[in-house]
Amino acid sequence: MFSFAKKPLWRLPPFPEPPVPQQELVDEEVCPDYNSATFYPAKPGEVLAKKFQLLVKIGWGSQSTVWLARDISRLKWQSEKTVALKIINSSNADDARHEKEIESHIAQRHSEHRGRVILRTCLDDFEVPGPEGKHMCLVYEPMREPLWILQTRFVDRKIPLPIAKAYIYFLLVGLDYLHSECKLVHTDLKLGNILISFENENILTDFINRQQPMQYKVDNESGRTIYRCHNDFGALDWREIKNMVPKIADFGLATRLDKPSTRNGMVGEQLGIYPIQPDYYRAPEVILGCGWDFKADIWNFGGLLQHNARFVSLGFSYNHWLGLKANNPVHKLWNILGSKELFQQVHNTNGQYDAKSHLAEMIALLGPPPGALLAKSKAMSEHNWPQPVTNDSGALCNNAQEFFSGPFFNAEGKFCYNELIPSGCLEDKAPFLEENDREAFLSFVRDMLTWLPEKRKTARELMDHPFLKLGG
């Protein structure tokens, strides 16, 4: 009877000396509402589900940690397989199940649509017991880095226009699949949720072979060892940049519009009602409480097409990589092409989202909103949500007007805060392009950034825009 030897366990490097000082906050400890007891006490060398041996921590956030792991179930004659393992907190079981169900829905679509490969979904999932309950673990293909880190590798932190156009096209193909085939709204598009693949397999192998011990400290209350993550995979091989593909990740906040949902509510035909989206990229119909659909993602994507020059260093433990959620200065991104964010006055002096200032800037760039949108907003404000929601100020809110501190327009449809409207126009926001490219780019952006969702182009339509034609 034949038996096949499985992969041997990884030999652990020794602990570093000295450990991280106890008073120094490490990775997830900086997150608001941090609770060490809810995190799984992962350790390098540990084997989960009798299959995955943890190698090194590569990501973190308020709801999970992410580890690079080897699949030791593979046989000796099979090639090595490395995965990214997202271990979700024991207190986030419902969110973990939602994320798993959404990604299973994406993966199970029997479609030849080419956009499927642009969506990064889990390959496997399992649960592990922890001191305070069970932890859902999602298994992913390892990715090199988020798009915002890739940007820092270029001169002036700007992706060259031909590469940017190609990436924008790929992402639109992915959004088209998400919207048309899966009937899903991502709701949380940002550069931290766009990941870049490795240019070749040797990068990951070299990273593992040269891996040094992680710094660590022990949490005084829970006794859990907290490791400082290692996530810099080194310099790019520019000769193979053509092999690096962007992928849309983190579907934990995604919403299906083809069936009723208690997470975001439903009204009429395929409309979500609860607040969604990162502050800088929030669509006007979300703020005004008109109900939203796939076109909210299109507005969101339109807000990503310029890049903020204020970056942290590569040594930063990028807590939004792999779908981790925590406050991150990198969010302040009009992102892929330029040097400043599109909307720059969306927060008040206390750092809280300020909807009236955001709307004022929209009016400056796009003109006043059409009466049809305001009429829908007024009609929707007369109906309460199925369940109240707490806003950033801690107030329990029954509708969007309460949530975002409206109303913003008077009975005649006039904006109530004209003094907040800044000078300038959309044309002023694209000085980073040559004249020929600028006109095409602004036309492209206007197809996404329009007040009325029904006037926005779909992802499929945007793929055919002249701006994306190389050499056009």
Secondary structure as UniProt FT lines:
FT   TURN            22..23
FT   HELIX           27..30
FT   TURN            32..33
FT   HELIX           36..38
FT   TURN            44..45
FT   STRAND          47..48
FT   TURN            49..51
FT   STRAND          52..60
FT   STRAND          64..71
FT   TURN            72..73
FT   TURN            76..77
FT   STRAND          82..88
FT   HELIX           90..92
FT   HELIX           93..107
FT   HELIX           114..118
FT   STRAND          124..130
FT   TURN            131..132
FT   STRAND          133..140
FT   STRAND          145..146
FT   HELIX           147..152
FT   HELIX           155..157
FT   HELIX           161..176
FT   HELIX           177..181
FT   STRAND          184..185
FT   HELIX           191..193
FT   STRAND          194..196
FT   HELIX           201..209
FT   STRAND          216..218
FT   TURN            220..222
FT   STRAND          225..227
FT   HELIX           238..243
FT   STRAND          246..248
FT   TURN            252..253
FT   STRAND          255..256
FT   TURN            262..264
FT   HELIX           279..281
FT   HELIX           284..287
FT   TURN            288..289
FT   HELIX           295..302
FT   TURN            303..304
FT   TURN            314..315
FT   TURN            319..320
FT   HELIX           321..323
FT   HELIX           329..331
FT   TURN            335..337
FT   TURN            349..350
FT   HELIX           355..366
FT   HELIX           371..381
FT   STRAND          389..390
FT   TURN            392..393
FT   STRAND          396..397
FT   HELIX           400..403
FT   TURN            404..405
FT   TURN            411..412
FT   TURN            416..417
FT   HELIX           418..420
FT   HELIX           426..429
FT   TURN            431..432
FT   HELIX           435..446
FT   TURN            447..448
FT   HELIX           453..455
FT   HELIX           459..462
FT   TURN            463..464
FT   HELIX           466..468
FT   TURN            470..471
//
